[in-house]
Amino acid sequence: MKKIDKTVYFCRFLSASKQQVLSVTMEITEKGKKLARTGALYQCFIALVISVIIALSGMETWAISFAIGATISIVPNSVFALFAFRYSGASKNRLVVKSFNQGAKVKLLITVLLFVVAFVQFDIEPIALFAGFVITAASYWLAFFRAG
C-alpha cells in the first residue's frame, strides 16, 4: 500500500470510530433521560395514590402534608435531571461534570428552601411531611432498580 492510501484508510477508521463513540454516547444519554422520566413518573404516581388514600381516610391535614413532602422531593429531582442531561458527548465531558455538580447544588438549595417554606407557610403535620418526602424519594430509586 502506498503511504497516501494508508493515511486515507486511517482517516476513515478514525471517522468511523468517532461516529461509533457518538452513537454510543447518544444511546447512553437517551437511556438516562428515559430512566429519569420513569423515576419522576413513579414519584408522582406514588405521591398521588398515597395522598388520596390518606385523604379518603379523613385525615386531610395529613394528606396535604404528605403531598407537600412529596412535592419537596419531586421538584428538586426534576430540576437536577434538567441539569444532569443538559449536555452529552465525550467532547463535552467538562460541561457534563460542571452541569452535574451545579444540578446537585441547586437540588440541595431548592430542597432546603421548600422545607423552610413548608414549615413557615403551611399548617402541616411534620411526620406526614417527612413521610411524603422519604417515601417519594425512595420510590424514585426503586424505579431505577426496577427499570435497570
Backbone bond lengths (Angstrom), bond angles and torsions (degrees), N, CA, C in turn:
res aa  C-N    CA-C-N  psi(-1)  N-CA   C-N-CA  omega(-1)  CA-C   N-CA-C  phi
1 M - - - 1.443 - - 1.516 110.03 -
2 K 1.293 114.63 144.25 1.452 119.50 177.03 1.521 108.84 -77.60
3 K 1.322 114.22 160.88 1.461 119.74 -179.81 1.522 110.76 -62.52
4 I 1.302 119.54 -38.33 1.465 122.82 -179.59 1.521 109.75 -65.17
5 D 1.326 117.78 -41.61 1.462 121.17 178.81 1.525 111.06 -61.63
6 K 1.349 116.31 -41.90 1.462 120.26 178.64 1.527 110.74 -62.47
7 T 1.318 116.95 -40.64 1.458 121.38 -179.89 1.525 110.80 -65.37
8 V 1.315 116.66 -44.24 1.464 120.95 178.76 1.525 110.12 -62.68
9 Y 1.347 115.99 -44.41 1.460 120.13 179.70 1.538 110.28 -61.21
10 F 1.325 117.12 -44.27 1.463 122.12 -179.80 1.533 110.77 -62.86
11 C 1.324 117.53 -41.96 1.465 121.65 178.66 1.532 110.91 -63.83
12 R 1.332 116.68 -40.46 1.468 119.92 176.77 1.530 110.68 -64.20
13 F 1.362 115.31 -39.67 1.459 119.72 178.31 1.528 110.72 -62.08
14 L 1.336 117.09 -45.66 1.462 120.93 179.00 1.523 111.22 -62.22
15 S 1.306 116.49 -41.77 1.463 120.18 179.31 1.520 110.87 -62.55
16 A 1.324 116.88 -43.73 1.470 120.81 178.38 1.521 110.32 -64.27
17 S 1.339 117.75 -39.19 1.466 121.37 179.33 1.523 110.91 -64.03
18 K 1.319 116.77 -42.15 1.466 120.54 178.26 1.526 110.65 -62.26
19 Q 1.310 116.31 -40.38 1.464 119.94 178.59 1.519 110.84 -64.64
20 Q 1.334 117.59 -39.99 1.459 120.95 178.36 1.524 110.65 -65.17
21 V 1.325 117.46 -43.69 1.466 121.34 178.14 1.519 109.99 -62.19
22 L 1.316 117.33 -44.04 1.458 121.35 179.00 1.521 110.83 -62.70
23 S 1.325 116.18 -41.61 1.458 120.62 179.47 1.523 111.06 -63.70
24 V 1.324 117.47 -44.84 1.468 121.47 179.18 1.523 110.29 -65.16
25 T 1.331 117.73 -41.62 1.454 121.83 179.13 1.521 111.32 -62.49
26 M 1.317 116.74 -44.45 1.464 120.35 179.08 1.523 110.44 -64.03
27 E 1.337 116.44 -38.46 1.464 121.13 179.83 1.525 110.51 -64.44
28 I 1.333 117.16 -43.19 1.464 121.45 178.65 1.520 110.16 -64.76
29 T 1.320 117.47 -42.81 1.458 121.25 179.83 1.520 111.01 -62.19
30 E 1.320 116.55 -43.84 1.470 119.66 179.19 1.526 111.28 -64.77
31 K 1.328 117.27 -38.98 1.462 120.26 176.47 1.523 110.63 -62.55
32 G 1.322 116.73 -41.55 1.463 121.17 178.75 1.517 112.23 -63.52
33 K 1.327 116.14 -43.38 1.467 119.94 177.96 1.523 111.17 -63.26
34 K 1.319 116.09 -41.92 1.463 120.23 179.72 1.529 110.24 -64.54
35 L 1.309 116.70 -41.31 1.456 121.24 178.86 1.531 111.18 -64.71
36 A 1.323 117.33 -40.59 1.467 120.98 177.83 1.527 110.69 -64.45
37 R 1.341 116.77 -41.25 1.469 120.07 177.04 1.524 111.11 -62.56
38 T 1.324 116.05 -43.23 1.458 120.62 179.04 1.528 110.50 -60.72
39 G 1.311 116.71 -44.73 1.467 120.93 178.18 1.510 112.03 -60.61
40 A 1.328 116.91 -42.74 1.467 120.97 179.56 1.530 111.12 -65.44
41 L 1.321 116.61 -39.77 1.472 119.92 177.85 1.524 111.43 -65.22
42 Y 1.328 117.26 -41.15 1.464 120.08 175.61 1.523 110.27 -59.94
43 Q 1.318 116.64 -45.14 1.462 120.19 179.40 1.517 111.02 -57.28
44 C 1.308 116.66 -49.87 1.461 120.87 -178.50 1.526 111.39 -62.29
45 F 1.315 117.05 -43.00 1.459 121.45 -179.09 1.528 110.83 -63.43
46 I 1.322 116.91 -48.87 1.468 121.22 -179.97 1.524 110.48 -61.78
47 A 1.326 116.93 -44.41 1.467 120.73 -179.99 1.520 111.33 -61.32
48 L 1.307 116.79 -44.39 1.465 121.17 -179.05 1.525 111.43 -65.50
49 V 1.320 116.91 -47.54 1.466 120.61 -177.80 1.532 110.97 -62.01
50 I 1.305 117.11 -48.79 1.462 119.62 -177.42 1.526 110.89 -67.57
51 S 1.329 117.81 -39.56 1.470 120.49 178.03 1.528 110.91 -61.65
52 V 1.310 117.58 -42.19 1.472 121.34 179.30 1.529 110.24 -65.96
53 I 1.320 117.46 -42.53 1.473 120.35 178.75 1.531 110.60 -60.98
54 I 1.324 116.62 -44.19 1.469 120.11 178.89 1.525 110.28 -64.30
55 A 1.323 117.09 -42.54 1.473 120.69 -179.65 1.522 110.93 -64.50
56 L 1.320 117.47 -41.12 1.464 120.72 -179.84 1.532 112.43 -67.81
57 S 1.326 115.95 -22.59 1.464 119.09 177.85 1.529 111.88 -81.54
58 G 1.326 116.36 0.01 1.462 120.79 174.41 1.511 115.42 94.36
59 M 1.315 117.66 7.77 1.473 120.31 -179.75 1.527 109.61 -107.53
60 E 1.322 115.76 76.63 1.468 120.55 -174.77 1.522 112.52 -63.19
61 T 1.339 117.30 -41.97 1.463 120.07 -179.99 1.521 110.68 -62.66
62 W 1.322 116.70 -40.01 1.458 120.54 177.59 1.524 110.64 -66.16
63 A 1.330 117.53 -40.01 1.466 121.37 179.64 1.522 110.70 -63.97
64 I 1.323 115.97 -43.93 1.474 119.89 179.07 1.524 109.95 -65.62
65 S 1.326 116.75 -42.04 1.465 120.49 179.00 1.521 110.94 -63.00
66 F 1.343 116.39 -42.23 1.462 120.35 177.48 1.531 110.37 -61.75
67 A 1.320 116.50 -44.72 1.470 120.83 -179.14 1.532 111.04 -63.72
68 I 1.319 116.91 -39.01 1.472 119.91 177.84 1.525 109.75 -65.26
69 G 1.327 117.25 -43.53 1.467 120.59 177.56 1.521 111.43 -60.93
70 A 1.322 116.18 -41.21 1.468 120.30 177.77 1.525 110.78 -63.28
71 T 1.313 116.11 -41.11 1.467 120.52 178.82 1.526 110.89 -63.35
72 I 1.335 115.88 -37.39 1.465 120.23 177.98 1.526 110.59 -63.86
73 S 1.298 118.11 -25.75 1.464 121.35 176.12 1.529 112.23 -85.13
74 I 1.322 116.63 -40.31 1.470 121.39 -174.06 1.526 112.72 -71.61
75 V 1.315 117.57 -46.67 1.473 120.92 -175.06 1.536 111.83 -61.35
76 P 1.334 120.10 -51.58 1.469 118.44 179.49 1.531 113.61 -62.72
77 N 1.343 117.42 -36.04 1.469 118.97 177.12 1.520 111.55 -63.31
78 S 1.314 116.43 -38.83 1.466 120.21 179.00 1.525 111.18 -65.91
79 V 1.320 116.02 -42.20 1.470 120.10 178.44 1.530 109.95 -63.66
80 F 1.330 115.82 -42.62 1.461 119.40 178.38 1.527 111.32 -60.74
81 A 1.323 117.08 -41.85 1.468 120.56 179.49 1.530 110.69 -61.24
82 L 1.324 116.86 -38.44 1.470 119.52 177.40 1.526 111.05 -61.27
83 F 1.329 116.24 -42.71 1.463 120.10 178.36 1.528 110.89 -68.82
84 A 1.320 117.08 -43.09 1.468 120.89 -173.83 1.520 112.67 -64.56
85 F 1.333 116.89 -33.26 1.461 119.63 -175.83 1.526 112.67 -109.03
86 R 1.315 116.14 20.91 1.466 119.28 178.72 1.523 111.36 -69.22
87 Y 1.318 117.48 -37.88 1.466 121.94 -179.10 1.526 109.12 -121.92
88 S 1.328 115.29 155.47 1.458 120.15 174.18 1.518 108.72 -153.44
89 G 1.315 115.12 158.47 1.458 120.04 176.54 1.512 111.99 112.36
90 A 1.312 114.38 149.50 1.457 120.88 -178.67 1.530 111.60 -65.84
91 S 1.309 116.91 -30.60 1.463 119.49 -178.84 1.529 111.87 -74.47
92 K 1.316 117.19 -15.34 1.463 121.12 -178.60 1.529 111.67 -112.47
93 N 1.339 117.11 27.67 1.455 119.48 -174.02 1.528 113.27 -61.01
94 R 1.307 118.41 -34.61 1.476 120.40 177.33 1.517 110.91 -67.49
95 L 1.331 116.90 -40.24 1.465 120.20 177.44 1.524 111.34 -66.09
96 V 1.329 116.78 -36.36 1.463 120.97 178.55 1.523 109.84 -63.00
97 V 1.324 116.73 -48.17 1.468 120.93 -179.11 1.524 110.42 -64.42
98 K 1.331 116.62 -44.06 1.468 120.67 180.00 1.525 110.74 -62.58
99 S 1.313 117.45 -44.74 1.453 121.68 -179.94 1.529 111.06 -65.37
100 F 1.327 116.93 -39.77 1.465 121.91 178.15 1.527 109.84 -61.23
101 N 1.341 116.92 -46.73 1.464 121.03 179.18 1.527 111.58 -63.91
102 Q 1.321 116.92 -42.38 1.464 120.19 177.16 1.525 110.73 -61.94
103 G 1.317 116.49 -41.54 1.456 121.13 179.24 1.515 112.05 -61.56
104 A 1.333 117.14 -41.17 1.463 121.11 178.64 1.524 110.88 -64.06
105 K 1.327 116.48 -41.42 1.476 120.29 179.10 1.527 111.16 -66.38
106 V 1.317 116.45 -44.71 1.469 120.88 179.79 1.523 110.29 -64.68
107 K 1.334 116.96 -39.55 1.468 121.04 178.51 1.530 110.42 -59.94
108 L 1.312 116.89 -45.98 1.467 120.91 179.08 1.522 111.19 -63.08
109 L 1.320 116.63 -44.05 1.461 121.07 179.90 1.532 111.50 -62.70
110 I 1.315 117.01 -45.53 1.468 120.87 179.62 1.531 110.41 -63.74
111 T 1.329 116.78 -40.69 1.463 120.46 179.49 1.525 110.71 -60.64
112 V 1.312 116.75 -47.82 1.470 120.85 179.51 1.526 110.41 -61.63
113 L 1.324 117.12 -46.85 1.465 120.69 -179.05 1.533 111.72 -61.99
114 L 1.315 117.39 -41.14 1.463 119.84 179.54 1.530 111.90 -67.38
115 F 1.331 117.67 -35.89 1.468 119.38 174.99 1.529 110.74 -65.23
116 V 1.314 116.95 -41.97 1.467 120.38 178.11 1.523 110.24 -61.17
117 V 1.322 117.00 -47.91 1.471 121.05 178.97 1.520 110.61 -60.32
118 A 1.328 117.63 -41.65 1.464 120.97 -178.61 1.526 110.96 -62.12
119 F 1.321 117.34 -43.62 1.457 119.57 -178.12 1.525 112.96 -75.22
120 V 1.319 117.03 -30.68 1.466 120.25 -177.86 1.527 111.93 -83.76
121 Q 1.311 118.56 -41.24 1.455 122.24 -170.46 1.527 115.52 -94.25
122 F 1.322 118.37 -21.23 1.460 120.15 -172.90 1.523 111.11 -119.63
123 D 1.330 114.94 149.90 1.452 121.75 172.50 1.521 106.54 -88.58
124 I 1.323 116.17 97.36 1.462 120.49 -170.68 1.515 111.60 -121.06
125 E 1.312 114.36 163.76 1.459 123.03 169.99 1.531 106.80 -98.17
126 P 1.341 116.89 113.07 1.476 119.28 -175.99 1.528 114.06 -57.11
127 I 1.327 117.91 -37.86 1.467 119.82 -178.99 1.530 110.13 -63.68
128 A 1.321 116.84 -44.32 1.468 120.60 179.37 1.528 110.64 -66.14
129 L 1.329 116.69 -38.81 1.466 120.60 178.98 1.527 110.67 -60.74
130 F 1.329 116.10 -50.75 1.462 119.66 -179.32 1.527 111.43 -67.58
131 A 1.338 117.01 -35.11 1.468 119.96 176.64 1.526 110.29 -62.20
132 G 1.328 116.89 -43.33 1.461 120.54 177.47 1.514 111.70 -60.93
133 F 1.315 116.33 -42.53 1.458 120.98 179.52 1.526 111.20 -64.36
134 V 1.326 116.41 -49.85 1.469 120.96 -175.25 1.534 111.36 -68.22
135 I 1.327 116.69 -46.20 1.471 119.43 -178.66 1.525 111.06 -63.53
136 T 1.310 116.66 -40.63 1.466 120.02 -179.87 1.527 111.03 -69.37
137 A 1.320 117.11 -40.52 1.472 120.13 177.06 1.527 110.50 -63.86
138 A 1.333 116.60 -41.30 1.464 120.01 178.66 1.531 111.24 -65.26
139 S 1.324 116.76 -37.15 1.473 119.16 179.84 1.529 111.01 -65.20
140 Y 1.311 117.22 -31.03 1.467 121.74 176.99 1.522 109.85 -61.42
141 W 1.329 115.90 -47.07 1.462 120.00 -178.40 1.524 111.53 -74.07
142 L 1.309 117.64 -33.60 1.461 119.90 176.30 1.532 111.43 -65.65
143 A 1.311 116.65 -32.87 1.467 120.10 175.93 1.534 110.23 -62.88
144 F 1.332 117.20 -36.02 1.467 120.96 177.22 1.515 111.18 -64.48
145 F 1.330 116.60 -44.88 1.464 119.81 -179.42 1.527 110.88 -64.76
146 R 1.312 116.19 -38.10 1.467 120.41 -179.43 1.536 110.99 -69.78
147 A 1.337 115.80 -42.96 1.472 119.98 -176.40 1.527 111.86 -80.34
148 G 1.323 117.43 -29.93 1.451 120.45 -173.67 1.468 113.01 -88.28
